[in-house]
Amino acid sequence: MEMVTQKTFTRPQAFAALRAIVKSLSTAWDLDSILDLIVHKTTEVMHVDSCTIYLLDPDGETLRLQASTGLSKRALGRSTLRMGEGMTGYAVARNRAVFAADAQHDPLYKLVDEAEETRYQSLLAVPLVIENQPIGAMNVQTVAMHLYTPDEVEVLTLIGDLAAGTLVRAQLHDKQARQIEELRTLAEVSEAVTSPQYLHDILDIVSEMAAQVMEAAIVIIYLLDESGQFLERHTGPLRPHIARRQIPIAGGTLAQVVVLGQSIYVADVRVEAVHEERELAVQENLVALLAVPLRVRDRVIGVLNCYTAVAHEFTTEQETLLTTLANQTALAIENAQLVTNTAVVREMHHRIKNNLQTVAMLMQMQIAEVDRLDARQVLETSIQRVRSIAAVHEALSEKSFRMVDVKDVLERIIKATAVNMVAPQKEITIRVLGEALQLPSRSATSLALVVNELVQNALEHAFVGRENGKISISLGHSPVEYIILVRDDGVGLPLDLHPNLGLEIAETLVCEDMRGRIKFNRLESGTEISIRIPRSVERDL
């Protein structure tokens, strides 16, 4: 038979234990620190193997494990007991101490999920009460069977009384700190509403602040597109690996928020069949969701999604706070869109003016050779240059007003060139290879014009007397340079190369506009022209 231990507290020992608890509690104010101090100091002064505290949820029915010196850390904040459930829940429901030397065989005992408490034998639980209202419970446990004496029960009860008052003070302190943080967040969002910022800046600020003040795993903002048929996902800086995505308005959770204009709560989005972001929730291990509409006057322009990483029921106060944030955010988004539209008009005017000046400069260079140039050829060349610039602006209008995907632009230019410049009887294939390069619009325009000149030059001179051929444009980069190679398998460069106007234009654009280098190489079969542009052009916005 297993030995049962029993230890008697003397009055001096009891007073010493209580003084140690009081002294420790006077050094901390926030709830987490006080919880940690209580369980560690109680474990020490009562010579037990574990001390655990449960606090009552706002529903008044659920005791949630909040601190422990002996139970599994992963159970904190997750494991719960109902009022009256288990010895600890029974102590709260009956407002009295409950104990047993062999607790696991006591009819009141309940094993708490994920707590890993099977190694403990004895248990003593007392309620935490303030003015006859329960706020939680605390218990102590030992690995060996232990018969708790009346003195030990009395000491833990007194510790519980001291702890209850301190915990209520800490909860009020934390609530006040949260309210101050909420007011600060609302003030910052209000400032964002009235300040001239770009839309992506607004979305980053709001998603980060909202996640902070709501203590959420992530806050995601979804905005309606111009058609009103899709929501576009914006994750902000907290999850940079989550890509943007368009979600159709088709009856799911987000669609209901948009259509009804009302908040929706989902207890576990990982199992919610109609939630559009269920796959993302599983991937990121997101659990509870509160989705609120982004509303400007009587229009819903998007949805603000607040996700938690653990099971969570949002309080009325939290929903009110998130709704207030959403309303402020909607105003900020509308203001940012107005600022962006104004800035876009100015920026496009500036870029179009620059590009027209580039076309004028190219035509100026042609004047010197006007006597020996064919008028039709001059016009066709100019048309191709204008089309190259138009392709850059088309890419800007579709995706971004800052950076241009050069590979996408070159593919558009090459497609038009192949249609307009390759004779029907010839089979000349032109391909764009390699990786996508993102360049500012000015550099992208210059590079598009350069490649256009080189391809036209190859079509005109590289395949004389031939019915087929290949031209390739390869894109890549090193740590310091962008590298573009234009190759053909034509007749190759003449030994006494005298650059024509097209090659002079290409050299001028590379060296002067992009501060780069251009080199002409003879191959065994054909020609290779390498262009190297410093990556510092990325900063030339």
Buried (B, 14 or more C-beta within 10 A) or exposed (E): EEEEEEEEBEEEBBEEBBEBBEEBBEEBBEBEEBBBBBBBBBBBBBEBBBBBBBBBBEEEEBBBBBBBBBBBEEBBBBBBBEBBBBBBBBBBBEEEBBBBBBBEEBEBBBEBEBBBBEEBBBBBBBBBBEEEEBBBBBBBBBEEBBBBBEBBBBBBBBBBBBBBBBBBBBBEBBEEEBEEEBEEBBEBBEEBBEEEBBBEEBBBBBBBBBBEBBEBBBBBBBBBEEEEEBBBBBBBEBBEEBEEBEBEBEEBBBBBBBEEEEBBBBEEBBEBEEBBBBEBBEEBEBBBBBBBBBBBEEEBBBBBBBBBBEEBBBEEEBBBBBBBBBBBBBBBBBBBBEBBEEEEEEBBEEBEEEBEEBBEEBBEEBEEEEEEBEEEEBEBBBEBBEBBBBBBBBBBEEEEBEBBBBBBBBBBBBEBBBEEBBEEEEEBEBEBEBEEBBBBBBBBBBBBBBBBBBBBBBBBBBBEEEEEBBBBBBBEBEEEBBBBBBBBBBBBBEEEEEEEBBBEBBBBBBEEBBEBBBEBEEEEEBBBBBBBBEEEBBEEE
